Amino acid sequence: MKKIFRVAVDGPSGAGKSTIAKAVADKLGIDYIDTGAMYRSVGYKMMRKGISVEDEELLRKMLDETDIDFYENNIILDGEIINDKIRTSEISKMASLCSAVPAVREKLVELQRGMGEKKSVIMDGRDIGTNVFKDAEYKFFLTASPEERADRRYKELKEKGESISYDEVLKNIKQRDHNDSTRKLNPLRKADDALEVDTTGLSIEDVIDNVLKEIK
């Protein structure tokens, strides 16, 4: 195995990407790059500095002075560990707003590529193998039937005490699939050189084994 390698994990919502990516990172002793946490970090910094998404000039200046990294399951913003500080609903909203800003996306992709140059990483998302790490050493496209993904999500939400019907969750999943695969900028699609893993009916352990076999 090469000293430094990158693993890209893409796929639709609810396919188990982050669960698998975290477990594989742990077993290989490499860093899992949580792209969602990166947007949360930017949102957190914007809130701390009182910068709005509309203020493009201030936002660009802030981004120029921003560094984000991951180390041993910690997210580090400008040298400070901010794990618990970015897990509030207020930060979630801010992350969602700033993820639509092209300047934020550009900066984070630049940081993500930088991480992949200096150490071995695994990253999951919608366009990692097709955009962020086009030349990743290992690429996987995790998928599952919409019904299976809806069932997993439904159980998750029920456990959290949320009142929602299975049919509603399935409808949301199908809508999200459509939005992700038809968006203009870096739509969700399987990279030509990615290995497709259908997780329908498979246990988490089975999927982790399949991925590890390819890497090792």
C-alpha positions as a Markdown table, in Angstrom:
| # | Residue | x | y | z |
|---|---|---|---|---|
| 1 | Met | 0.0 | 0.0 | 0.0 |
| 2 | Lys | 1.3 | 3.5 | -0.8 |
| 3 | Lys | 2.4 | 5.6 | 2.1 |
| 4 | Ile | -0.1 | 8.3 | 1.4 |
| 5 | Phe | -3.5 | 7.3 | -0.2 |
| 6 | Arg | -6.9 | 8.8 | -0.5 |
| 7 | Val | -10.2 | 7.0 | -0.2 |
| 8 | Ala | -13.3 | 8.6 | -1.8 |
| 9 | Val | -16.8 | 7.4 | -0.7 |
| 10 | Asp | -19.8 | 8.7 | -2.6 |
| 11 | Gly | -23.4 | 7.8 | -2.8 |
| 12 | Pro | -26.9 | 8.9 | -2.2 |
| 13 | Ser | -28.4 | 10.0 | 1.1 |
| 14 | Gly | -28.9 | 7.2 | 3.6 |
| 15 | Ala | -26.5 | 4.7 | 1.9 |
| 16 | Gly | -24.3 | 4.5 | 5.1 |
| 17 | Lys | -21.4 | 6.5 | 3.8 |
| 18 | Ser | -20.3 | 8.2 | 6.9 |
| 19 | Thr | -20.8 | 5.1 | 9.1 |
| 20 | Ile | -18.6 | 3.1 | 6.8 |
| 21 | Ala | -16.0 | 5.8 | 6.2 |
| 22 | Lys | -15.5 | 6.4 | 10.0 |
| 23 | Ala | -15.2 | 2.6 | 10.6 |
| 24 | Val | -12.7 | 2.1 | 7.8 |
| 25 | Ala | -10.7 | 5.2 | 8.9 |
| 26 | Asp | -10.5 | 3.6 | 12.4 |
| 27 | Lys | -9.4 | 0.2 | 11.1 |
| 28 | Leu | -6.8 | 1.7 | 8.8 |
| 29 | Gly | -5.6 | 4.3 | 11.3 |
| 30 | Ile | -6.1 | 7.2 | 9.0 |
| 31 | Asp | -8.1 | 10.5 | 9.3 |
| 32 | Tyr | -11.8 | 10.6 | 8.4 |
| 33 | Ile | -12.6 | 14.0 | 6.9 |
| 34 | Asp | -16.1 | 15.0 | 7.9 |
| 35 | Thr | -17.0 | 17.5 | 5.1 |
| 36 | Gly | -20.3 | 18.5 | 6.9 |
| 37 | Ala | -18.2 | 19.4 | 10.0 |
| 38 | Met | -16.1 | 21.7 | 7.8 |
| 39 | Tyr | -19.2 | 23.7 | 6.7 |
| 40 | Arg | -20.2 | 23.8 | 10.3 |
| 41 | Ser | -16.8 | 25.2 | 11.2 |
| 42 | Val | -17.1 | 28.0 | 8.7 |
| 43 | Gly | -20.6 | 28.7 | 10.0 |
| 44 | Tyr | -19.3 | 28.8 | 13.6 |
| 45 | Lys | -16.5 | 31.2 | 12.6 |
| 46 | Met | -18.9 | 33.5 | 10.7 |
| 47 | Met | -21.2 | 33.6 | 13.8 |
| 48 | Arg | -18.3 | 34.3 | 16.1 |
| 49 | Lys | -17.1 | 37.2 | 13.9 |
| 50 | Gly | -20.6 | 38.5 | 13.1 |
| 51 | Ile | -20.2 | 37.9 | 9.3 |
| 52 | Ser | -23.3 | 37.3 | 7.2 |
| 53 | Val | -23.4 | 35.2 | 4.0 |
| 54 | Glu | -24.4 | 38.4 | 2.1 |
| 55 | Asp | -21.2 | 40.2 | 3.0 |
| 56 | Glu | -19.1 | 38.6 | 0.3 |
| 57 | Glu | -16.0 | 40.8 | 0.8 |
| 58 | Leu | -15.7 | 40.2 | 4.5 |
| 59 | Leu | -16.5 | 36.5 | 4.0 |
| 60 | Arg | -13.7 | 36.1 | 1.4 |
| 61 | Lys | -11.3 | 37.8 | 3.7 |
| 62 | Met | -12.3 | 35.5 | 6.6 |
| 63 | Leu | -11.9 | 32.4 | 4.3 |
| 64 | Asp | -8.4 | 33.6 | 3.3 |
| 65 | Glu | -7.5 | 33.4 | 7.0 |
| 66 | Thr | -9.2 | 30.1 | 7.8 |
| 67 | Asp | -7.5 | 26.7 | 8.3 |
| 68 | Ile | -9.4 | 23.5 | 9.1 |
| 69 | Asp | -7.9 | 20.1 | 9.8 |
| 70 | Phe | -8.8 | 16.7 | 11.4 |
| 71 | Tyr | -6.6 | 14.8 | 13.8 |
| 72 | Glu | -7.5 | 11.8 | 15.9 |
| 73 | Asn | -11.3 | 12.4 | 15.5 |
| 74 | Asn | -10.9 | 16.1 | 16.4 |
| 75 | Ile | -11.9 | 18.9 | 14.2 |
| 76 | Ile | -9.4 | 21.8 | 14.4 |
| 77 | Leu | -10.3 | 25.3 | 13.3 |
| 78 | Asp | -7.4 | 27.7 | 13.2 |
| 79 | Gly | -5.5 | 25.6 | 15.7 |
| 80 | Glu | -8.4 | 25.2 | 18.2 |
| 81 | Ile | -10.4 | 22.0 | 18.8 |
| 82 | Ile | -14.1 | 22.8 | 18.3 |
| 83 | Asn | -15.8 | 19.4 | 18.4 |
| 84 | Asp | -18.8 | 20.2 | 20.6 |
| 85 | Lys | -19.1 | 23.9 | 19.7 |
| 86 | Ile | -20.3 | 23.2 | 16.2 |
| 87 | Arg | -23.1 | 20.7 | 17.0 |
| 88 | Thr | -25.9 | 23.1 | 17.7 |
| 89 | Ser | -29.0 | 23.7 | 15.6 |
| 90 | Glu | -28.0 | 27.3 | 15.1 |
| 91 | Ile | -24.7 | 26.2 | 13.6 |
| 92 | Ser | -26.5 | 23.7 | 11.4 |
| 93 | Lys | -28.6 | 26.5 | 9.9 |
| 94 | Met | -25.5 | 28.6 | 9.3 |
| 95 | Ala | -23.7 | 25.6 | 7.7 |
| 96 | Ser | -26.6 | 25.1 | 5.4 |
| 97 | Leu | -26.6 | 28.8 | 4.3 |
| 98 | Cys | -22.8 | 29.0 | 3.8 |
| 99 | Ser | -22.7 | 25.7 | 1.9 |
| 100 | Ala | -24.6 | 27.4 | -1.0 |
| 101 | Val | -21.9 | 30.1 | -1.3 |
| 102 | Pro | -19.4 | 29.3 | -4.1 |
| 103 | Ala | -16.5 | 31.0 | -2.3 |
| 104 | Val | -17.0 | 28.7 | 0.7 |
| 105 | Arg | -17.2 | 25.6 | -1.4 |
| 106 | Glu | -14.0 | 26.5 | -3.3 |
| 107 | Lys | -12.1 | 27.2 | -0.1 |
| 108 | Leu | -13.2 | 23.9 | 1.5 |
| 109 | Val | -12.4 | 21.8 | -1.6 |
| 110 | Glu | -8.9 | 23.5 | -1.6 |
| 111 | Leu | -8.5 | 22.5 | 2.1 |
| 112 | Gln | -9.7 | 19.0 | 1.5 |
| 113 | Arg | -7.3 | 18.5 | -1.4 |
| 114 | Gly | -4.5 | 19.9 | 0.8 |
| 115 | Met | -5.2 | 17.3 | 3.5 |
| 116 | Gly | -5.1 | 14.5 | 0.9 |
| 117 | Glu | -1.7 | 15.6 | -0.2 |
| 118 | Lys | -0.1 | 15.5 | 3.2 |
| 119 | Lys | -1.6 | 12.4 | 4.8 |
| 120 | Ser | -3.8 | 9.4 | 4.1 |
| 121 | Val | -7.5 | 10.3 | 4.4 |
| 122 | Ile | -11.0 | 8.9 | 3.7 |
| 123 | Met | -13.7 | 11.3 | 2.8 |
| 124 | Asp | -17.4 | 10.8 | 2.0 |
| 125 | Gly | -19.9 | 13.0 | 0.2 |
| 126 | Arg | -21.7 | 13.4 | -3.2 |
| 127 | Asp | -18.8 | 14.4 | -5.4 |
| 128 | Ile | -15.6 | 13.3 | -3.7 |
| 129 | Gly | -14.5 | 10.8 | -6.4 |
| 130 | Thr | -15.8 | 13.0 | -9.3 |
| 131 | Asn | -14.6 | 16.4 | -8.1 |
| 132 | Val | -12.6 | 16.7 | -4.9 |
| 133 | Phe | -10.3 | 13.6 | -5.3 |
| 134 | Lys | -10.6 | 12.8 | -9.0 |
| 135 | Asp | -7.3 | 10.9 | -8.8 |
| 136 | Ala | -8.0 | 9.1 | -5.5 |
| 137 | Glu | -6.3 | 5.8 | -5.2 |
| 138 | Tyr | -9.5 | 4.1 | -4.0 |
| 139 | Lys | -13.1 | 5.1 | -4.9 |
| 140 | Phe | -16.3 | 3.6 | -3.8 |
| 141 | Phe | -19.9 | 4.3 | -4.6 |
| 142 | Leu | -22.2 | 3.1 | -1.9 |
| 143 | Thr | -25.8 | 2.7 | -2.7 |
| 144 | Ala | -29.0 | 0.9 | -1.6 |
| 145 | Ser | -32.6 | 0.8 | -2.7 |
| 146 | Pro | -34.6 | 4.0 | -1.8 |
| 147 | Glu | -36.9 | 1.8 | 0.4 |
| 148 | Glu | -33.9 | 0.4 | 2.4 |
| 149 | Arg | -32.4 | 3.8 | 2.9 |
| 150 | Ala | -35.8 | 5.2 | 3.9 |
| 151 | Asp | -36.3 | 2.4 | 6.4 |
| 152 | Arg | -32.8 | 3.1 | 8.0 |
| 153 | Arg | -33.6 | 6.9 | 8.2 |
| 154 | Tyr | -37.1 | 6.3 | 9.5 |
| 155 | Lys | -35.7 | 4.1 | 12.4 |
| 156 | Glu | -33.1 | 6.7 | 13.2 |
| 157 | Leu | -35.7 | 9.5 | 13.4 |
| 158 | Lys | -38.0 | 7.3 | 15.5 |
| 159 | Glu | -35.2 | 6.6 | 18.0 |
| 160 | Lys | -34.7 | 10.4 | 18.3 |
| 161 | Gly | -38.4 | 10.7 | 19.1 |
| 162 | Glu | -39.3 | 12.5 | 15.9 |
| 163 | Ser | -42.9 | 11.9 | 14.6 |
| 164 | Ile | -42.8 | 11.2 | 10.9 |
| 165 | Ser | -44.2 | 8.5 | 8.7 |
| 166 | Tyr | -42.2 | 6.0 | 6.7 |
| 167 | Asp | -43.9 | 7.2 | 3.5 |
| 168 | Glu | -42.8 | 10.8 | 4.2 |
| 169 | Val | -39.2 | 9.7 | 4.7 |
| 170 | Leu | -39.3 | 7.7 | 1.5 |
| 171 | Lys | -40.7 | 10.7 | -0.4 |
| 172 | Asn | -37.9 | 12.9 | 1.1 |
| 173 | Ile | -35.2 | 10.4 | 0.1 |
| 174 | Lys | -36.5 | 10.2 | -3.5 |
| 175 | Gln | -36.7 | 14.0 | -3.7 |
| 176 | Arg | -33.1 | 14.3 | -2.3 |
| 177 | Asp | -31.9 | 11.8 | -4.9 |
| 178 | His | -33.4 | 13.8 | -7.7 |
| 179 | Asn | -32.0 | 17.1 | -6.4 |
| 180 | Asp | -28.5 | 15.7 | -5.9 |
| 181 | Ser | -28.3 | 14.0 | -9.3 |
| 182 | Thr | -29.7 | 16.9 | -11.3 |
| 183 | Arg | -27.9 | 19.8 | -9.7 |
| 184 | Lys | -25.8 | 21.8 | -12.1 |
| 185 | Leu | -22.6 | 22.0 | -9.9 |
| 186 | Asn | -21.0 | 18.6 | -9.4 |
| 187 | Pro | -24.1 | 16.4 | -9.4 |
| 188 | Leu | -24.2 | 13.0 | -7.6 |
| 189 | Arg | -22.9 | 10.3 | -10.0 |
| 190 | Lys | -20.7 | 7.3 | -9.8 |
| 191 | Ala | -17.1 | 8.0 | -11.0 |
| 192 | Asp | -16.2 | 5.7 | -13.9 |
| 193 | Asp | -13.4 | 4.1 | -11.9 |
| 194 | Ala | -15.3 | 3.7 | -8.6 |
| 195 | Leu | -16.4 | 0.3 | -7.2 |
| 196 | Glu | -20.1 | 0.2 | -6.6 |
| 197 | Val | -21.2 | -1.4 | -3.4 |
| 198 | Asp | -24.9 | -2.1 | -3.0 |
| 199 | Thr | -25.5 | -2.2 | 0.7 |
| 200 | Thr | -29.2 | -3.4 | 0.5 |
| 201 | Gly | -29.5 | -6.3 | 2.9 |
| 202 | Leu | -25.9 | -6.2 | 4.0 |
| 203 | Ser | -24.8 | -5.6 | 7.5 |
| 204 | Ile | -22.4 | -2.7 | 8.4 |
| 205 | Glu | -19.6 | -5.3 | 9.0 |
| 206 | Asp | -20.1 | -6.9 | 5.6 |
| 207 | Val | -19.8 | -3.5 | 3.8 |
| 208 | Ile | -16.7 | -2.6 | 5.9 |
| 209 | Asp | -15.1 | -5.9 | 5.0 |
| 210 | Asn | -15.8 | -5.3 | 1.3 |
| 211 | Val | -14.2 | -1.9 | 1.3 |
| 212 | Leu | -11.2 | -3.1 | 3.3 |
| 213 | Lys | -10.6 | -6.0 | 1.0 |
| 214 | Glu | -10.3 | -3.6 | -1.9 |
| 215 | Ile | -7.9 | -1.3 | -0.1 |
| 216 | Lys | -5.7 | -4.0 | 1.4 |
